[in-house]
Amino acid sequence: MPAGTDLDRLYDQHAQALFGFLLNFTRHEGDTRDLLQEIFCRLATRPELLAGARDERAFLLRLGHNLAIDAIRRRATRARHADQLAAETDGTFAPSPNPDEQAFRDALDAGLVELPPEQRAVVHLKLWEGLTFEDIADTLGIPLNTAASRYRYGIDKLRARLRPLYEEIQ
Amino acid sequence: MKPDDFENHLARQSVRILPPEWREEILRAAQAATPSVRGCSPVPARVAPWWHEWLWPAPSAWAGLAAAWIAVVALNQLAAPPSASVQFARTGGRTPSVLALWFDQGAWMAQITTSPAERTERPRRGTNAPRSEVRPMVREA
């Protein structure tokens, strides 16, 4: 059974990364909070989960990813219409004092919503967690080529959507 | 693969900060869940028997294996030839060899109970003799 300090340490070291990834993946703050609680509940009741983990961050991201997939499916079955599902999305990025940058972030959020969740997961881990494709493949349990191709498809879609705005602010 | 300027610009966008008030709530909930098994393992680790650790990681695999064995045994039972007692019950004891013996015995009994005269005069059943040729059967005293 992990001591309270271990849970505290795990939370302080990894919760922010988990929050960003889960928020971008689920696009729902409420689900993100529930998932974070579920992750730490499992760590508290089954400390052996982390015993064999080579990389704590990768293990926790993988656990969060698996739990998030179930959460997305549950929310999709609850939502009666696609527009209702789209309306429930929450932004991933912090507000910016620069209006042009804020407009870019809003457009980026909208572009990420349009990506399939699995492409969105890879893009987030590559851009905002700085993982290599090998680490991403290991974290998500997918082949290396699949990780690379999902990233490429996701980035190309974002590039096509955001190019006009990006060129304006350059 | 080196990221281009566009990717670098995306990476510089700041992700939202985790709400600070969540820390206490989540850690308190995790600590409260420690002595119970709410939502996690169905059997507390401290009271789990030895077989739980062996079976639980893959209960569906073990259940599938058991179901496969049951199916194999059931199919084997269905495909097996019936036992001697089952066969006797189905035919009422009248196996082909027994039936053949029965008819032979009946023919033999018919032979020893009728006289040679009767055997020759009495038309056999099923013959095609005209009715005028049929003589009533009269037993000699």
Chai-1 contact restraints between the chains, C-beta under 6 A:
chainA,res_idxA,chainB,res_idxB,connection_type,confidence,min_distance_angstrom,max_distance_angstrom,comment,restraint_id
A,L7,B,L27,contact,1.0,0.0,6.0,A-B,restraint_1
A,L7,B,A30,contact,1.0,0.0,6.0,A-B,restraint_2
A,A15,B,L18,contact,1.0,0.0,6.0,A-B,restraint_3
A,Q16,B,L18,contact,1.0,0.0,6.0,A-B,restraint_4
A,F19,B,L18,contact,1.0,0.0,6.0,A-B,restraint_5
A,G20,B,V15,contact,1.0,0.0,6.0,A-B,restraint_6
A,L36,B,I26,contact,1.0,0.0,6.0,A-B,restraint_7
A,Q37,B,I26,contact,1.0,0.0,6.0,A-B,restraint_8
A,Q37,B,A29,contact,1.0,0.0,6.0,A-B,restraint_9
A,F40,B,I26,contact,1.0,0.0,6.0,A-B,restraint_10
A,F40,B,A30,contact,1.0,0.0,6.0,A-B,restraint_11
A,C41,B,A30,contact,1.0,0.0,6.0,A-B,restraint_12
A,C41,B,A33,contact,1.0,0.0,6.0,A-B,restraint_13
A,R42,B,C40,contact,1.0,0.0,6.0,A-B,restraint_14
A,A44,B,A30,contact,1.0,0.0,6.0,A-B,restraint_15
A,A44,B,A33,contact,1.0,0.0,6.0,A-B,restraint_16
A,A44,B,T34,contact,1.0,0.0,6.0,A-B,restraint_17
A,T45,B,A33,contact,1.0,0.0,6.0,A-B,restraint_18
A,T45,B,C40,contact,1.0,0.0,6.0,A-B,restraint_19
A,F93,B,Q13,contact,1.0,0.0,6.0,A-B,restraint_20
A,A94,B,S14,contact,1.0,0.0,6.0,A-B,restraint_21
A,A94,B,R16,contact,1.0,0.0,6.0,A-B,restraint_22
A,R105,B,Q13,contact,1.0,0.0,6.0,A-B,restraint_23
A,L127,B,L10,contact,1.0,0.0,6.0,A-B,restraint_24
A,L127,B,A11,contact,1.0,0.0,6.0,A-B,restraint_25
A,W128,B,V15,contact,1.0,0.0,6.0,A-B,restraint_26
A,R159,B,F6,contact,1.0,0.0,6.0,A-B,restraint_27
